[in-house]
């Protein structure tokens, strides 16, 4: 192995090792949960520090609106009575055509 090869290997190891060490401190966000009780939908474990949107899907399609930020990871939304099978989702900021792209934090 010549000097340039040794130097390259040393550089790669020096750059890679701190990344591996830092990865051990990373912890995933807790999993959020959602429950429906009558006309109330409650979510716990939502991420803080980012916008939360609320989506409702039933036989007429999907609609949604911005809730805002949560300081403690919880949110309670009052909804009208369900008209047939209905799902509720607490989601991230939307993007794409008509807000079709988002991450679901909790669904019920």
Secondary structure, DSSP 8 states (H G I E B T S, - for coil): --HHHHHHHHHHHHHHHHHHHHHTT-------EEEEETTEEEEES--SSS-EEEEEEETTEEEEEEEE--SSS-EEEE-----SS-EEEEE---BSGGG-B--EEEE-
